[in-house]
Amino acid sequence: MKMLSRARLQSAVIALGASIVALTVPTQAQAPSLAMLDKLQPGEWEIRYRDGSPARKLCLGSGRDLIQLRHRTPKCNRFVVEDGQAEVTVQYTCRGNGYGRTSIRRESNLLVQIESQGIEGGLPFSFTAEGRRVGACR
């Protein structure tokens, strides 16, 4: 009887140890895909700012170009905060040039709502805007 109990105890300890190892070994994290932004149609987009600033036209190769409207430098580190089917939020840091946090909500593949805030060139910025595809790039 004692041998059987000892064998069960050893099995339980081994199983527990294997479970702990499985839980503590890091797994490779999958980067969020930002697939919603890939659904936006490339082309010329007009950005209309809610504060009345003049509208701006951009030639977008990808919806990802909308993440950093105030920091056009491609060498910014990005961290995906939210990666939903209709909305994404990305926080980014541009070494030596500030940082930002942008949320983009897709209404259709041709229309988005954008909210962004951060620091650019040592000064704060904050804006809300509507982005609308207006045609092919010229």
C-alpha positions as CSV (number, residue, x, y, z in Angstrom):
1,M,0.0,0.0,0.0
2,K,2.9,2.4,0.9
3,M,4.5,1.7,-2.5
4,L,1.4,2.5,-4.4
5,S,1.0,5.8,-2.5
6,R,4.6,6.7,-3.1
7,A,4.2,5.9,-6.8
8,R,1.1,8.1,-7.1
9,L,2.9,10.9,-5.2
10,Q,5.8,10.8,-7.6
11,S,3.5,10.8,-10.6
12,A,1.7,13.8,-9.2
13,V,4.9,15.7,-8.5
14,I,6.2,15.0,-12.0
15,A,3.0,16.1,-13.6
16,L,2.9,19.2,-11.4
17,G,6.5,20.0,-12.4
18,A,5.8,19.5,-16.1
19,S,2.8,21.9,-15.8
20,I,4.9,24.5,-14.1
21,V,7.6,24.3,-16.8
22,A,5.0,24.5,-19.5
23,L,3.5,27.6,-18.0
24,T,6.8,29.4,-17.4
25,V,8.5,28.7,-20.7
26,P,7.9,31.8,-22.9
27,T,6.0,31.3,-26.1
28,Q,6.7,33.3,-29.2
29,A,4.3,36.2,-29.1
30,Q,2.4,36.9,-32.3
31,A,2.5,40.5,-33.4
32,P,-1.0,41.9,-33.9
33,S,-1.8,42.1,-37.6
34,L,-3.7,45.4,-37.9
35,A,-5.7,43.6,-40.6
36,M,-8.4,46.3,-40.5
37,L,-5.9,48.9,-41.9
38,D,-5.1,46.5,-44.7
39,K,-8.7,46.5,-45.8
40,L,-8.6,50.3,-46.5
41,Q,-8.3,51.0,-50.2
42,P,-5.0,52.6,-51.3
43,G,-5.2,55.9,-53.2
44,E,-5.6,59.6,-52.6
45,W,-7.2,60.3,-49.2
46,E,-8.5,63.6,-47.8
47,I,-8.0,64.2,-44.1
48,R,-10.6,66.7,-42.7
49,Y,-9.7,68.0,-39.3
50,R,-12.6,68.6,-36.8
51,D,-11.0,71.8,-35.5
52,G,-11.4,73.6,-38.8
53,S,-7.8,73.3,-39.9
54,P,-7.4,73.0,-43.7
55,A,-8.0,69.6,-45.2
56,R,-5.0,67.7,-46.3
57,K,-4.6,65.2,-49.2
58,L,-2.4,62.2,-48.9
59,C,-1.5,59.4,-51.3
60,L,-1.8,56.2,-49.1
61,G,-0.2,53.0,-50.1
62,S,-1.7,51.4,-47.1
63,G,-4.1,52.2,-44.3
64,R,-1.1,51.9,-42.0
65,D,0.1,55.3,-43.3
66,L,-2.7,56.9,-41.2
67,I,-1.1,55.8,-37.9
68,Q,1.6,58.5,-37.9
69,L,0.1,61.6,-39.6
70,R,2.2,64.0,-37.4
71,H,5.3,61.8,-37.5
72,R,6.1,60.9,-41.1
73,T,9.4,59.3,-40.1
74,P,9.3,55.6,-40.7
75,K,11.8,54.8,-38.0
76,C,9.3,54.9,-35.1
77,N,8.7,52.0,-32.7
78,R,5.1,50.9,-32.6
79,F,3.1,49.1,-29.9
80,V,-0.4,47.9,-30.8
81,V,-2.8,48.6,-28.0
82,E,-6.0,47.4,-29.7
83,D,-6.4,45.4,-32.9
84,G,-10.1,45.0,-33.6
85,Q,-12.1,44.3,-36.8
86,A,-13.4,47.9,-36.9
87,E,-10.9,49.8,-34.7
88,V,-7.2,49.8,-34.0
89,T,-5.1,51.8,-31.5
90,V,-1.3,52.1,-31.9
91,Q,1.1,53.9,-29.6
92,Y,4.4,54.8,-31.2
93,T,7.7,56.5,-30.2
94,C,10.0,58.3,-32.6
95,R,13.4,58.6,-31.0
96,G,14.4,62.2,-30.7
97,N,11.1,63.5,-32.3
98,G,8.4,62.6,-29.9
99,Y,5.6,60.1,-29.7
100,G,1.9,59.6,-30.3
101,R,-1.1,57.4,-29.8
102,T,-3.6,57.0,-32.7
103,S,-7.0,55.3,-32.8
104,I,-8.5,54.6,-36.2
105,R,-12.1,53.5,-36.6
106,R,-13.2,52.1,-39.9
107,E,-16.7,53.0,-41.1
108,S,-16.1,51.5,-44.5
109,N,-13.0,50.7,-46.7
110,L,-13.3,54.3,-48.0
111,L,-14.0,56.2,-44.7
112,V,-12.3,56.3,-41.3
113,Q,-12.4,58.3,-38.1
114,I,-9.0,59.2,-36.6
115,E,-8.1,60.4,-33.1
116,S,-4.4,61.1,-32.4
117,Q,-2.4,62.9,-29.7
118,G,1.2,63.1,-28.6
119,I,4.3,65.2,-28.7
120,E,6.0,66.4,-31.9
121,G,9.1,68.5,-31.9
122,G,8.7,69.1,-28.1
123,L,5.1,70.4,-28.5
124,P,1.9,68.6,-27.7
125,F,-0.7,67.9,-30.4
126,S,-4.2,66.4,-30.4
127,F,-6.6,66.1,-33.2
128,T,-9.7,64.3,-34.5
129,A,-10.3,63.9,-38.2
130,E,-12.2,62.1,-40.8
131,G,-10.3,60.3,-43.6
132,R,-12.0,59.7,-46.9
133,R,-10.7,58.1,-50.1
134,V,-11.3,60.6,-52.9
135,G,-9.7,58.8,-55.9
136,A,-6.5,57.5,-57.3
137,C,-3.2,59.0,-56.4
138,R,-2.1,61.7,-58.9
